[in-house]
Amino acid sequence: MNFLFPIIAAILQATSFTLDKVVLSIRKINFKTYTGVSFPLIFLITLGIFFIFRPPLSLDLLAGSLGWLLLLSIVITIITNLIFYRALDSDRQYSHYYFFQHCFYR
């Protein structure tokens, strides 16, 4: 069963990127609004799942350099997500053009 987790995670991540692209291109929402709403919502959903399943965590996981590595990981994730959504937002002006060009003018 453990071998399915990476496959499921890859499928969910690809689905998430596709939905993000669709929302940013169709709804005329800029990336600042989208990330300002979606990131806290994702955090609350993840927090709810955390409280339902209660994974075994201890403060020993944050001892030594592991705490700094966790903080560094969070900062890098935030930066890469903002860069990604800014790229999607700037790409939306051309996405409809290329989509229709590919569909109708082969």
Secondary structure, DSSP 8 states (H G I E B T S, - for coil): -TTHHHHHHHHHHHHHHHHHHHHHHHS---HHHHHHHHHHHHHHHHHHHHHHH-----GGGGTTTHHHHHHHHHHHHHHHHHHHHHHHHHHHHHHHHHHHHHHH--
